[in-house]
Amino acid sequence: MSMAAVRLMMFRDDAERIESAFHRHNWRNSWTGGVYDYHHYHTNTHEALGVVRGSATLRLGGESGQDVEIRAGDVLVLPAGTGHRRLRASGDFLAVGAYPDGMNWNLKTAEDGGRDQALSDIQRVPLPETDPVYGNRGPLLDHWREASAEKG
């Protein structure tokens, strides 16, 4: 077996490991690939991204958002409505995405219009019951509980 084949098998195993962790914690409907190079968001679900290999720069929060560098081993959780796009990525960049309770995600862009409806839809998205990495405990749940307490 060639070294290239061994590396590809290793990366496939890493993707499967991340996907398995997400699935164990009920983040499902997963995919493996890259991140779109245009701003988009989801009004009906949150999204977890686990970086399998390579690195990328994502802009989070729309056109005037924040640029974030991500690399293999990083996991991001994007709350519903968070605009995101890939600005640049290494040639080997690969990520796994998943959604709480296996939600079927929608794809929205600024060009879609309907801002009032989008905001209304985003407000109705429930908080996930589990953290995609840690399950019933973890920083995501702690953060969202604190934020909910501050709002309420």
ZADOMAR-54297 format. One record per residue: residue in three letters; z, x, y of N, C-alpha, C, O in turn. Coordinates in nm, 4 decimals. Atoms other than C-alpha are relative to their C-alpha. Layout:
# ZADOMAR-54297
type_n_z_n_x_n_y_ca_z_ca_x_ca_y_c_z_c_x_c_y_o_z_o_x_o_y
Ala_Z_X_Y_Z_X_Y_Z_X_Y_Z_X_Y $
...
//
This chain:
# ZADOMAR-54297
type_n_z_n_x_n_y_ca_z_ca_x_ca_y_c_z_c_x_c_y_o_z_o_x_o_y
Met_0.0000_0.0852_-0.1170_0.0000_0.0000_0.0000_0.0000_0.0900_0.1237_0.0739_0.1883_0.1295 $
Ser_0.0089_-0.0809_-0.1220_-0.0910_0.1374_0.3430_0.1218_-0.0236_0.0887_0.1911_-0.1244_0.0751 $
Met_-0.1107_0.0143_-0.0952_0.1668_0.1939_0.6183_-0.0210_-0.1220_0.0879_0.0759_-0.1904_0.1211 $
Ala_0.0277_0.1173_-0.0833_-0.0069_-0.0751_0.8288_0.0414_-0.1272_-0.0733_0.0992_-0.2176_-0.0130 $
Ala_-0.0371_0.1178_0.0784_0.0425_-0.3272_0.5481_0.1519_-0.0126_-0.0083_0.2054_-0.1232_-0.0002 $
Val_-0.1456_0.0018_0.0054_0.4090_-0.2303_0.5184_0.0557_-0.0492_0.1337_0.1463_-0.1325_0.1355 $
Arg_-0.0471_0.0443_-0.1314_0.4586_-0.2731_0.8960_-0.0242_-0.1498_0.0193_0.0636_-0.2206_0.0685 $
Leu_0.0287_0.1423_-0.0146_0.2891_-0.6134_0.8923_0.0960_-0.0838_-0.0834_0.1420_-0.1887_-0.0383 $
Met_-0.0943_0.0725_0.0837_0.5096_-0.7247_0.6049_0.1385_0.0003_0.0637_0.2090_-0.1004_0.0588 $
Met_-0.1292_-0.0082_-0.0665_0.8169_-0.6041_0.7948_0.0065_-0.1013_0.1137_0.1052_-0.1736_0.1271 $
Phe_0.0009_0.0920_-0.1128_0.7165_-0.8030_1.1039_0.0009_-0.1443_-0.0485_0.0682_-0.2289_0.0102 $
Arg_-0.0007_0.1351_0.0547_0.6435_-1.1115_0.8935_0.1408_-0.0354_-0.0442_0.1878_-0.1467_-0.0202 $
Asp_-0.1373_0.0243_0.0428_0.9886_-1.0776_0.7423_0.0909_-0.0246_0.1197_0.1784_-0.1110_0.1136 $
Asp_-0.0806_0.0205_-0.1197_1.1411_-1.0481_1.0907_-0.0234_-0.1389_0.0573_0.0715_-0.2063_0.0973 $
Ala_0.0311_0.1341_-0.0494_0.9604_-1.3649_1.2018_0.0664_-0.1045_-0.0894_0.1240_-0.2015_-0.0401 $
Glu_-0.0622_0.0942_0.0928_1.0810_-1.5438_0.8905_0.1519_-0.0003_0.0158_0.2154_-0.1050_0.0030 $
Arg_-0.1453_-0.0083_-0.0184_1.4362_-1.4201_0.9522_0.0430_-0.0781_0.1246_0.1414_-0.1520_0.1205 $
Ile_-0.0317_0.0733_-0.1224_1.4382_-1.5554_1.3087_-0.0202_-0.1495_-0.0220_0.0648_-0.2306_0.0146 $
Glu_0.0284_0.1405_0.0262_1.2768_-1.8806_1.2007_0.1074_-0.0613_-0.0900_0.1500_-0.1745_-0.0672 $
Ser_-0.1051_0.0495_0.0907_1.5328_-1.9182_0.9190_0.1307_-0.0230_0.0742_0.1991_-0.1227_0.0506 $
Ala_-0.1229_0.0167_-0.0791_1.8212_-1.8667_1.1616_-0.0105_-0.1247_0.0871_0.0831_-0.2045_0.0929 $
Phe_0.0196_0.1194_-0.0815_1.6780_-2.1278_1.3976_0.0116_-0.1259_-0.0869_0.0800_-0.2213_-0.0497 $
His_-0.0010_0.1175_0.0878_1.6247_-2.3710_1.1091_0.1403_-0.0312_-0.0509_0.1793_-0.1477_-0.0592 $
Arg_-0.1386_0.0206_0.0478_1.9801_-2.3177_0.9761_0.0828_-0.0769_0.1017_0.1749_-0.1506_0.0666 $
His_-0.0772_0.0623_-0.1078_2.1050_-2.4379_1.3129_-0.0726_-0.1202_0.0600_-0.0450_-0.1621_0.1724 $
Asn_0.0728_0.1227_-0.0338_1.8657_-2.7351_1.3284_-0.0899_0.0134_0.1233_-0.1120_-0.0838_0.1956 $
Trp_0.1067_-0.0202_-0.0978_1.6183_-2.5824_1.5724_-0.1255_0.0177_-0.0847_-0.1439_0.1211_-0.1490 $
Arg_0.1128_0.0067_0.0940_1.2950_-2.6717_1.3940_-0.1322_-0.0191_0.0726_-0.1447_0.0123_0.1909 $
Asn_0.1362_0.0163_-0.0518_0.9288_-2.7589_1.4463_-0.0464_0.1330_0.0599_-0.1005_0.1376_0.1704 $
Ser_0.0213_-0.1354_-0.0514_0.8831_-2.3847_1.4833_-0.1462_0.0425_-0.0072_-0.2267_-0.0138_-0.0814 $
Trp_0.1317_-0.0626_-0.0043_0.5750_-2.1797_1.5591_0.0191_0.1496_0.0161_0.1255_0.1947_0.0586 $
Thr_-0.0005_-0.1452_-0.0192_0.4935_-1.8086_1.5613_-0.1260_0.0371_0.0759_-0.2357_-0.0035_0.0376 $
Gly_0.1157_-0.0394_-0.0810_0.2664_-1.6556_1.8250_0.0437_0.0594_0.1313_0.1456_0.1281_0.1392 $
Gly_-0.0293_-0.0516_-0.1330_0.2614_-1.5714_2.1929_0.0459_-0.1107_0.0926_0.0729_-0.2226_0.0490 $
Val_-0.0369_0.0971_-0.1036_0.3528_-1.7474_2.5164_-0.1228_-0.0176_0.0888_-0.1880_0.0803_0.1250 $
Tyr_0.1170_0.0271_-0.0838_0.0816_-1.9162_2.7239_0.0041_0.0811_0.1291_0.1112_0.1114_0.1818 $
Asp_0.0088_-0.0800_-0.1224_-0.0412_-1.7208_3.0251_-0.0141_-0.0873_0.1247_-0.0565_-0.0380_0.2293 $
Tyr_-0.0018_0.0899_-0.1158_-0.0195_-2.0240_3.2568_0.1334_-0.0742_0.0012_0.1965_-0.0936_-0.1027 $
His_-0.1270_0.0713_-0.0125_0.2819_-2.2099_3.3894_-0.0081_-0.1331_-0.0725_-0.1022_-0.2106_-0.0553 $
His_-0.0122_0.1268_0.0706_0.3867_-2.4934_3.1656_0.1477_-0.0268_-0.0238_0.2320_0.0618_-0.0102 $
Tyr_-0.1383_0.0381_0.0290_0.7018_-2.6818_3.0772_-0.0015_-0.1197_-0.0933_-0.1059_-0.1793_-0.1195 $
His_-0.0147_0.1114_0.0926_0.8333_-2.9465_2.8418_0.1007_-0.0980_0.0602_0.2109_-0.0584_0.0981 $
Thr_-0.0903_0.0997_-0.0588_0.9871_-3.2703_2.9696_0.0848_-0.0708_-0.1044_0.1748_-0.1470_-0.0692 $
Asn_-0.0685_0.0770_0.1033_1.1131_-3.3941_2.6343_0.0883_0.0831_-0.0929_0.1493_0.0281_-0.1846 $
Thr_-0.0827_-0.0824_0.0886_1.2921_-3.0975_2.4747_0.0296_0.1355_0.0628_-0.0405_0.1816_0.1528 $
His_-0.0320_-0.1390_-0.0307_1.4592_-2.7614_2.5180_-0.0788_0.0863_-0.0975_-0.1293_0.0362_-0.1979 $
Glu_0.0768_-0.0891_0.0874_1.2926_-2.4550_2.3622_0.0740_0.1315_-0.0183_0.1241_0.1893_0.0782 $
Ala_-0.0536_-0.1329_0.0296_1.4272_-2.1434_2.1900_-0.1179_0.0918_-0.0292_-0.2113_0.0533_-0.0995 $
Leu_0.1001_-0.1034_0.0268_1.2137_-1.8274_2.1880_0.0717_0.1225_-0.0536_0.1603_0.1766_0.0126 $
Gly_-0.0536_-0.1228_0.0578_1.3017_-1.5380_1.9581_-0.1111_0.1036_-0.0069_-0.2159_0.0783_-0.0663 $
Val_0.1035_-0.1033_-0.0030_1.1091_-1.2151_2.0142_0.0061_0.0820_-0.1285_0.1067_0.1462_-0.1585 $
Val_0.0102_-0.0694_0.1283_0.9961_-1.0674_1.6830_-0.0334_0.1467_0.0218_0.0315_0.2347_-0.0348 $
Arg_0.0418_-0.1383_-0.0242_0.8199_-0.7558_1.8108_-0.0673_0.0091_0.1359_-0.1097_-0.0907_0.1942 $
Gly_0.0654_-0.0242_-0.1278_0.6790_-0.6000_2.1222_0.0873_-0.0395_0.1172_0.2084_-0.0577_0.1041 $
Ser_-0.0707_0.0363_-0.1224_0.7725_-0.6885_2.4772_-0.0934_-0.0808_0.0887_-0.2152_-0.0799_0.0709 $
Ala_0.0786_0.0813_-0.0917_0.6592_-0.9194_2.7522_0.0791_-0.0206_0.1281_0.2012_-0.0045_0.1312 $
Thr_-0.0612_0.0454_-0.1238_0.7286_-1.0207_3.1083_-0.0367_-0.1464_0.0157_-0.1543_-0.1825_0.0202 $
Leu_0.0204_0.1423_-0.0213_0.7744_-1.3934_3.1537_0.0471_-0.0356_0.1403_0.1433_0.0222_0.1909 $
Arg_-0.0506_0.0558_-0.1250_0.8045_-1.5794_3.4811_0.0618_-0.1345_-0.0366_-0.0052_-0.2236_-0.0888 $
Leu_-0.0758_0.1210_0.0314_1.0704_-1.8471_3.4415_0.0333_-0.0743_0.1281_0.0806_-0.0147_0.2248 $
Gly_-0.0373_0.0809_-0.1158_1.1163_-2.1320_3.6860_-0.1156_-0.0343_0.0912_-0.0925_-0.0732_0.2057 $
Gly_0.1154_0.0366_-0.0818_0.7637_-2.1905_3.8142_-0.0554_0.1172_0.0790_-0.0123_0.2312_0.0617 $
Glu_0.0709_-0.1052_-0.0754_0.5416_-1.9971_4.0556_0.0943_0.0910_0.0771_0.0715_0.2117_0.0839 $
Ser_-0.0931_-0.0827_-0.0776_0.8340_-1.8791_4.2682_0.1243_0.0360_-0.0815_0.2287_0.0691_-0.0255 $
Gly_-0.1125_-0.0273_0.0889_1.0586_-1.8225_3.9660_0.0321_0.1475_-0.0126_-0.0127_0.2297_0.0672 $
Gln_-0.0491_-0.1355_0.0242_1.2170_-1.5081_3.8289_-0.0769_0.0634_-0.1154_-0.0999_-0.0003_-0.2182 $
Asp_0.0654_-0.0757_0.1068_1.0353_-1.2438_3.6243_0.1071_0.0599_-0.0906_0.2017_0.1233_-0.0438 $
Val_-0.0977_-0.0442_0.0977_1.2235_-1.1612_3.3047_-0.0711_0.0834_-0.1061_-0.1713_0.0409_-0.1636 $
Glu_0.0536_-0.0873_0.1052_1.1520_-0.8718_3.0687_0.0688_-0.0358_-0.1308_0.1914_-0.0441_-0.1368 $
Ile_-0.0559_0.0296_0.1315_1.1981_-0.9582_2.7022_-0.0578_0.0977_-0.1008_-0.1685_0.1486_-0.0835 $
Arg_0.0478_-0.0925_0.1036_1.1692_-0.7424_2.3918_0.0563_-0.0409_-0.1346_0.1418_-0.1290_-0.1438 $
Ala_-0.0404_0.0325_0.1374_1.2170_-0.7508_2.0162_0.1512_-0.0132_-0.0098_0.2256_0.0725_0.0378 $
Gly_-0.1420_0.0262_0.0171_1.5543_-0.8984_1.9273_0.0579_-0.0966_0.1016_0.1661_-0.1509_0.0796 $
Asp_-0.0491_0.0921_-0.1024_1.5916_-1.1101_2.2426_-0.0239_-0.1443_-0.0429_-0.1222_-0.1753_-0.1101 $
Val_0.0167_0.1436_0.0187_1.6428_-1.4851_2.2212_0.0244_-0.0669_0.1344_0.1259_-0.0428_0.1997 $
Leu_-0.0131_0.0779_-0.1230_1.5863_-1.7139_2.5189_0.0106_-0.1464_-0.0368_-0.0504_-0.1906_-0.1341 $
Val_0.0020_0.1451_0.0120_1.6714_-2.0811_2.5468_-0.0413_-0.0530_0.1362_0.0229_-0.0263_0.2378 $
Leu_0.0539_0.0572_-0.1233_1.4676_-2.2670_2.8058_0.0363_-0.1480_0.0047_-0.0129_-0.2262_-0.0768 $
Pro_-0.0313_0.1428_-0.0113_1.6202_-2.5970_2.9156_-0.1254_-0.0808_0.0318_-0.2187_-0.0308_0.0947 $
Ala_0.1126_0.0885_-0.0294_1.3812_-2.8910_2.9329_-0.0337_0.0080_0.1493_0.0555_0.0085_0.2341 $
Gly_0.0458_-0.0052_-0.1387_1.1740_-2.8716_3.2511_-0.0140_0.1389_0.0577_-0.0608_0.1537_0.1707 $
Thr_0.0089_-0.1371_-0.0500_1.1904_-2.4929_3.2843_-0.1442_0.0491_-0.0114_-0.1960_0.0670_-0.1217 $
Gly_0.1346_-0.0555_-0.0005_0.8481_-2.3670_3.3869_0.0032_0.1423_-0.0539_0.0953_0.2184_-0.0243 $
His_0.0065_-0.1365_0.0525_0.7448_-2.0528_3.2017_-0.1446_0.0379_-0.0280_-0.2284_-0.0458_-0.0615 $
Arg_0.1321_-0.0541_0.0313_0.4421_-1.8313_3.1575_0.0123_0.1479_-0.0285_0.1058_0.2139_0.0169 $
Arg_0.0054_-0.1433_0.0285_0.3535_-1.4886_3.0245_-0.0812_0.0664_0.1098_-0.1952_0.0279_0.1360 $
Leu_0.0721_-0.0795_-0.1002_0.2599_-1.2422_3.2990_-0.0724_0.1159_-0.0659_-0.1869_0.1465_-0.0326 $
Arg_0.0606_-0.1111_0.0753_0.1955_-0.9509_3.0634_0.0794_0.0171_-0.1289_0.1950_-0.0238_-0.1399 $
Ala_-0.0658_-0.0225_0.1291_0.2746_-0.8497_2.7093_-0.0618_0.1217_-0.0664_-0.1785_0.1535_-0.0435 $
Ser_0.0527_-0.1091_0.0805_0.2386_-0.5511_2.4803_-0.0968_-0.0595_-0.1025_-0.0903_-0.1782_-0.1344 $
Gly_0.0996_0.0467_0.0955_-0.0459_-0.5744_2.2325_0.0576_-0.0557_-0.1281_-0.0078_-0.1337_-0.1975 $
Asp_-0.0608_0.0459_0.1248_0.1948_-0.6364_1.9476_0.1033_-0.1113_0.0204_0.1778_-0.1442_-0.0719 $
Phe_-0.0997_0.1024_-0.0301_0.4023_-0.9080_2.1180_-0.0122_-0.1189_-0.0949_-0.1212_-0.1718_-0.1168 $
Leu_-0.0040_0.1154_0.0886_0.5084_-1.1834_1.8786_0.1353_-0.0685_0.0167_0.2393_-0.0027_0.0189 $
Ala_-0.1229_0.0777_-0.0169_0.7644_-1.4617_1.9238_-0.0003_-0.1177_-0.0962_-0.1047_-0.1606_-0.1455 $
Val_-0.0187_0.1239_0.0758_0.9035_-1.7545_1.7266_0.0614_-0.1001_0.0964_0.1575_-0.0686_0.1665 $
Gly_-0.0551_0.1074_-0.0824_0.9649_-2.0814_1.9089_0.0512_-0.1120_-0.0884_0.0007_-0.1327_-0.1987 $
Ala_-0.0541_0.1141_0.0748_1.1709_-2.3803_1.7941_0.0696_-0.0935_0.0979_0.0969_-0.0578_0.2126 $
Tyr_-0.0514_0.1064_-0.0853_1.3202_-2.7025_1.9283_0.1161_-0.0704_-0.0697_0.1125_-0.0890_-0.1914 $
Pro_-0.1150_0.0648_0.0636_1.6552_-2.8774_1.8709_-0.0417_-0.1292_-0.0702_-0.1204_-0.2083_-0.0181 $
Asp_0.0304_0.1173_0.0832_1.6379_-3.1423_1.5996_-0.1490_-0.0107_-0.0328_-0.1958_-0.1183_-0.0700 $
Gly_0.1415_0.0005_0.0337_1.2728_-3.0446_1.5462_-0.0845_-0.0870_0.0901_-0.1867_-0.1404_0.0469 $
Met_0.0745_0.0848_-0.0943_1.1547_-3.2313_1.8548_-0.1471_0.0408_0.0050_-0.1804_0.1588_-0.0053 $
Asn_0.1414_-0.0254_-0.0271_0.7805_-3.2624_1.9027_-0.0127_0.0198_0.1499_0.0078_-0.0736_0.2275 $
Trp_0.0041_-0.0339_-0.1418_0.7302_-3.0884_2.2348_-0.1283_-0.0525_0.0636_-0.2321_-0.0664_-0.0010 $
Asn_0.1187_0.0327_-0.0774_0.4950_-3.2022_2.5057_-0.0335_0.1207_0.0877_0.0485_0.2114_0.1024 $
Leu_0.0443_-0.1123_-0.0834_0.2997_-2.9678_2.7336_-0.0390_-0.0555_0.1363_-0.1318_-0.1355_0.1481 $
Lys_0.0244_0.0476_-0.1359_0.3084_-3.0271_3.1085_-0.0297_0.1184_0.0907_0.0228_0.2282_0.0721 $
Thr_0.0283_-0.0990_-0.1043_0.1647_-2.8347_3.4023_0.0116_-0.0700_0.1353_0.0155_-0.1929_0.1417 $
Ala_-0.0092_0.0572_-0.1346_0.1908_-2.8852_3.7783_-0.1199_-0.0893_0.0292_-0.1093_-0.1858_0.1049 $
Glu_0.1208_0.0776_-0.0238_-0.1634_-3.0200_3.7714_0.0075_-0.1393_-0.0612_-0.0718_-0.2264_-0.0255 $
Asp_-0.0125_0.1300_0.0651_-0.0494_-3.3118_3.5536_0.0476_-0.1084_0.0960_0.0264_-0.2271_0.0710 $
Gly_-0.0552_0.0994_-0.0924_0.1177_-3.4796_3.8519_0.1180_-0.0711_-0.0635_0.1759_-0.0224_-0.1606 $
Gly_-0.1087_0.0795_0.0575_0.3799_-3.7457_3.7861_0.1355_0.0666_0.0085_0.2151_0.0564_-0.0849 $
Arg_-0.1263_-0.0731_-0.0148_0.6698_-3.5381_3.9191_0.1220_-0.0896_-0.0191_0.2172_-0.0507_-0.0866 $
Asp_-0.1154_0.0897_0.0121_0.9051_-3.8375_3.9469_0.0252_-0.0377_-0.1455_0.1397_-0.0402_-0.1908 $
Gln_-0.0147_0.0348_0.1417_0.8375_-3.9394_3.5868_0.0493_0.1201_-0.0801_0.1338_0.1056_-0.1684 $
Ala_-0.0427_-0.1213_0.0705_0.8766_-3.5791_3.4671_0.1495_0.0237_0.0208_0.2218_0.0525_-0.0746 $
Leu_-0.1427_-0.0209_-0.0283_1.2149_-3.5465_3.6404_0.0867_-0.1026_-0.0728_0.1941_-0.0695_-0.1229 $
Ser_-0.0727_0.1044_0.0716_1.3279_-3.8758_3.4906_0.0072_0.0322_-0.1501_0.1124_0.0184_-0.2125 $
Asp_0.0031_-0.0350_0.1426_1.2193_-3.7658_3.1416_0.0940_0.1174_-0.0296_0.1667_0.1148_-0.1289 $
Ile_-0.0840_-0.1193_0.0196_1.3961_-3.4284_3.1763_0.1487_-0.0386_0.0007_0.2269_0.0125_-0.0794 $
Gln_-0.1401_0.0429_-0.0083_1.7228_-3.6003_3.2762_0.0483_-0.0672_-0.1279_0.1680_-0.0657_-0.1569 $
Arg_-0.0383_0.0719_0.1221_1.7181_-3.7982_2.9495_0.0051_0.0895_-0.1243_0.0450_0.0431_-0.2311 $
Val_-0.0023_-0.0887_0.1170_1.6866_-3.4945_2.7198_0.1459_0.0345_-0.0319_0.2170_0.0889_0.0527 $
Pro_-0.1398_-0.0284_0.0343_2.0162_-3.4630_2.5326_0.0243_0.1502_-0.0165_-0.0669_0.2269_-0.0476 $
Leu_-0.0364_-0.1384_0.0275_2.2003_-3.1357_2.5100_-0.0083_0.0225_-0.1502_0.0230_-0.0673_-0.2283 $
Pro_0.0057_-0.0267_0.1443_2.1445_-2.9671_2.1745_0.1408_0.0013_-0.0593_0.2382_0.0352_0.0079 $
Glu_-0.1291_0.0020_0.0689_2.4221_-3.0051_1.9207_0.0403_0.1371_-0.0502_0.1577_0.1608_-0.0787 $
Thr_-0.0294_-0.1338_0.0523_2.3945_-2.6426_1.8067_-0.0683_0.1063_0.0839_-0.1666_0.0799_0.1531 $
Asp_0.0599_-0.1195_-0.0581_2.3196_-2.2978_1.9410_-0.1024_0.0498_-0.1018_-0.0711_0.0529_-0.2209 $
Pro_0.1009_-0.0392_0.0989_1.9939_-2.1692_1.7818_0.0353_0.1251_-0.0796_-0.0192_0.1459_-0.1880 $
Val_-0.0381_-0.1239_0.0676_2.1566_-1.8371_1.6857_0.1364_-0.0122_-0.0672_0.1541_0.0334_-0.1802 $
Tyr_-0.1383_0.0015_0.0477_2.5280_-1.9120_1.6396_0.0436_-0.1314_-0.0634_0.1535_-0.1394_-0.1181 $
Gly_-0.0354_0.1271_0.0624_2.5248_-2.2716_1.5198_0.0949_-0.0830_0.0834_0.0686_-0.1100_0.2006 $
Asn_-0.0940_0.0905_-0.0665_2.8265_-2.4865_1.6081_0.0831_0.0656_0.1086_0.1527_-0.0027_0.1837 $
Arg_-0.0685_-0.0742_-0.1062_2.9713_-2.2175_1.8316_-0.1032_0.0864_0.0675_-0.2154_0.0995_0.0186 $
Gly_0.0927_-0.0929_-0.0610_2.8112_-1.9799_2.0702_-0.0139_-0.0185_0.1494_0.0292_-0.1194_0.2052 $
Pro_0.0077_-0.0011_-0.1460_2.7297_-1.9002_2.4292_-0.0797_-0.1160_0.0589_-0.0465_-0.1638_0.1674 $
Leu_0.0793_0.1103_-0.0539_2.4675_-2.1725_2.4739_0.0851_-0.1249_0.0149_0.0859_-0.1870_0.1212 $
Leu_-0.0826_0.1200_-0.0044_2.7062_-2.4545_2.3888_0.1114_0.0138_0.1026_0.1403_-0.0802_0.1767 $
Asp_-0.1056_-0.0240_-0.0987_2.9858_-2.2991_2.5944_-0.0544_-0.0172_0.1414_0.0076_-0.0831_0.2249 $
His_0.0587_0.0080_-0.1342_2.7577_-2.2654_2.8959_-0.0326_-0.1447_0.0370_0.0000_-0.1900_0.1467 $
Trp_0.0398_0.1371_-0.0313_2.6209_-2.6194_2.8725_0.1203_-0.0926_0.0119_0.1169_-0.1862_0.0918 $
Arg_-0.1216_0.0814_-0.0144_2.9683_-2.7707_2.8224_0.0623_0.0233_0.1374_0.1042_-0.0711_0.2044 $
Glu_-0.0561_-0.0321_-0.1325_3.0924_-2.5895_3.1332_-0.0832_-0.0626_0.1111_-0.0285_-0.1190_0.2058 $
Ala_0.0880_0.0572_-0.1023_2.7897_-2.6994_3.3352_0.0143_-0.1521_0.0056_0.0134_-0.2107_0.1139 $
Ser_-0.0172_0.1464_0.0040_2.8343_-3.0611_3.2212_0.1314_-0.0405_0.0632_0.1378_-0.1406_0.1346 $
Ala_-0.1314_0.0289_-0.0576_3.2034_-3.0527_3.3164_-0.0043_0.0122_0.1519_0.0578_-0.0674_0.2224 $
Glu_0.0109_-0.0188_-0.1449_3.1149_-2.9222_3.6641_-0.0762_-0.1143_0.0659_-0.0445_-0.1543_0.1779 $
Lys_0.0789_0.1112_-0.0544_2.8600_-3.1997_3.7154_0.0780_-0.1307_-0.0007_0.0692_-0.2104_0.0928 $
Gly_-0.0640_0.1271_0.0234_3.0788_-3.4783_3.5839_0.1245_-0.0188_0.0763_0.1886_-0.1233_0.0651 $
//
